[in-house]
């Protein structure tokens, strides 16, 4: 009896305010989807950071003949003696885990496999490639200190911290995430206001009913519940839509860039994000309904 | 049943009190007319009994409960024991007679079986048998007021408050309305009716409480509306 009555009231309310209900659903769906995308980017970035921080190395490039780098000017290629001294110096540093030497042939092979510019490939010869020491650190955080201590050693052309390269990628993803979260916050505000307005309209439409309910002694829960449930249902539908959007984003965007990412975003994370955003969406709707109700429905 | 002791009510932004040190006792089963010109405090009196308003001073007891000690949470339970009828009927236009009466029971969570049993009984009591499936717009004013009375009485309240129930109804039809109120009163329900209608008050010969500028100027059993009018 009770449940029947309340659900029929909810249904009437949603139908009477169909356009507003749709507005709420769409706003919640888009807002929660953006929030979800932001969270997904966030977890992708932290996964990548974890993945790469194990692998980042310092590359200590050595002078070749005619190298344009400042330290190599007015001198020839690095000598065998210098290489030996350098290797000992690097090995002697406390933060270094291991050192690997990459000769010109290896460097050329790597270059061939990663470079796609055919013109560049055709004019580059193995002798143009710099030799280098690949230095793996015990603690990746020390990279900057180690790099600066190796810069300026005789025979060193420059030191590249791979972390710096990754940082620019992460920086871009951070920006993307912040934009998504920023828009999500605006959408949440819009959703809250819309729900407030919907509840107000709904309360106005049903003022006769609620007036009589008050008069005959219906309890506050009985009077308020249909309004809160309206918000809850709108929020739930919006949340389900945002879940669908997030699955689409995962399949079509995250999967397609996965090849570059090396640390794929798993479905378990996506499921967690969807659950979280849906819960937030529903919570916002219910709270907004409840708060506006207090203002427009005297009980 | 209704006990007002030295009650004063001043609305915000008004310097003159709507009720000024009013004390009244209404016993169980009584029929009381509340008379007086517009603005004399009749509606305020009824609103105070329903706890729609709070008095500025004085105490009100309704059905054995001290209203000042009644938490907001319990106000709905007080109102279940009080039926209300108004000048403007306040029916739901999209529900028929039966549904309008049943609504009052549905919203306080009564079981459907109970509703099916008592609603037709009350519709018969107010004299609307055979019209249960009419919509309010298909009914005359008098019939609409009978629906409102059925709704007010369906939960068998201890008190029935009627705020100018005949205000929108012609004199001939009003007699029928008063007969229904009298019938409800005879079941043991206390009836408190605010009215302007001198003919009705005179014909019923019930207790009359007259208010003027928020003060009780007359309280007379088996009274009439008053010579001044």
Contacts between the chains, C-beta under 8 A, distances in Angstrom:
chain1	res1	chain2	res2	distance
A	1	B	106	7.3
A	1	B	109	6.9
A	1	B	110	7.5
A	1	B	111	5.7
A	1	B	112	5.2
A	2	B	109	5.2
A	5	B	106	5.0
A	5	B	107	7.3
A	208	B	90	7.1
A	208	B	92	6.0
A	208	B	93	7.9
A	209	B	92	6.4
A	209	B	103	7.9
A	211	B	90	6.9
A	212	B	90	6.3
A	212	B	92	7.0
A	212	B	103	6.8
A	212	B	104	7.2
A	212	B	107	7.8
A	212	B	151	7.9
A	213	B	107	4.7
A	214	B	76	7.9
A	214	B	79	7.4
A	215	B	50	7.8
A	215	B	79	6.5
A	215	B	84	5.3
A	215	B	90	7.8
A	216	B	79	6.6
A	216	B	80	7.0
A	216	B	84	8.0
A	216	B	103	8.0
A	216	B	104	4.2
A	216	B	107	6.3
A	216	B	108	6.5
A	216	B	151	7.4
A	216	B	155	7.0
A	217	B	76	4.3
A	217	B	77	6.4
A	217	B	78	7.2
A	217	B	79	3.5
A	217	B	80	3.5
A	217	B	81	7.8
A	217	B	82	7.8
A	217	B	108	5.8
A	217	B	155	7.9
A	218	B	76	6.2
A	218	B	107	3.8
A	218	B	108	5.6
A	219	B	76	4.8
A	219	B	108	7.6
A	220	B	73	7.7
A	220	B	76	7.0
A	222	B	107	5.7
A	222	B	108	7.6
A	222	B	109	7.1
A	223	B	107	7.8
